[in-house]
Amino acid sequence: MKAVELSPKNPEAYQRRGAARQKAQDVDGAIADFTKVLELDPSNTEAYTRRALVRASRGDHAGAIADLTERLRLDPNATEAYHQRGFLRWQRGDAAGAIDDYTKALERDPSLAEAYKNRGMAYAKQGQLAEAIADFSKAIERNPSMAEAYGHRADAYTRQGAYAQAETDDSKAIELGAQDAGVFARRGLARARLGQLDSAFTDYVKAIDLDPHAASLRYNRGVIRQKQGDMAGAVADYTKAIELEPSYAAAYANRATVLGQQGDVEGAIRDDTKALEFDPGNPNVLAHRGVLKARQGDAAGALTDLEQAGERDASLKQRFAPVVESLRKPAKRGRR
């Protein structure tokens, strides 16, 4: 820009050119211009903010945080700078730092729905679910059309086991336009826990339409089909989950359960063995395979699996004690 050539010592000229370069996504040029502004005018808070935003856009979160920190040193009441720095700290995994910054922003402007939502996410990451729910609720009070806040609150309710509240919030998020597979999947989970299997199935169908490559969605729909008595459909979903994620131990285990119920003992044992390959020592899988081996007449193999399951889970030891005792008797007679 000619303004820089005409006034090479004028920080405003560099500021304007930097803003133009920022708009044109000339990251290096914009950073150079804002840096020049700060050389000429070290107290220029706008230049620190603009350079922080450009640095953040290229993934330099540490540099962006440093710029915003300096901006806040110069102007401790810059609400938006606290909000921006909180977001960058969140992105770097510093939930506690993010909470501190969002809190400072909200102290200065309690109307910031986005700051409440973001602080709620940071609280949720730290496992402070009550605080997270309170913040999401405040975000919704200030912006009732914020679908994301309903979704995050639904997630916190789900983690608390409050499935009725989670279902209501996810339904509201969907009503407001949320079309994320995770929202439908989470509502499907809530509905399944509430005994609404048909509605849960419909939600997982929609979730799979939105994200057909997510193995967990196929697995969860398989669980619902299994509960509905659709064993062929359940096997198909578990099989697809395994195709998408070949190390999916739970999918092998659940398919083993269905195959065992259908009389395919060999196939069930094969799947249980595969599940144990990816989840070694799982007591429920060991117990299931032990029962199947007993049905096959493999007393030694059954005894080994059931004893190992009992060593890992006292409730299984008690449950299968009569079976284990009956399997030991032939072994004892064989040693006489």
Secondary structure, DSSP 8 states (H G I E B T S, - for coil): -HHHHH-TT-HHHHHHHHHHHHHTT-HHHHHHHHHHHHHH-TT-HHHHHHHHHHHHHTT-HHHHHHHHHHHHHH-TT-HHHHHHHHHHHHHTT-HHHHHHHHHHHHHH-TT-HHHHHHHHHHHHHTT-HHHHHHHHHHHHHH-TT-HHHHHHHHHHHHHHT-HHHHHHHHHHHHHTT---HHHHHHHHHHHHHTT-HHHHHHHHHHHHHH-TT-HHHHHHHHHHHHHHT-HHHHHHHHHHHHHH-TT-HHHHHHHHHHHHHTT-HHHHHHHHHHHHHHSTT-HHHHHHHHHHHHHHT-HHHHHHHHHHHHHH-HHHHHHTHHHHHHHHHHHHHHH-
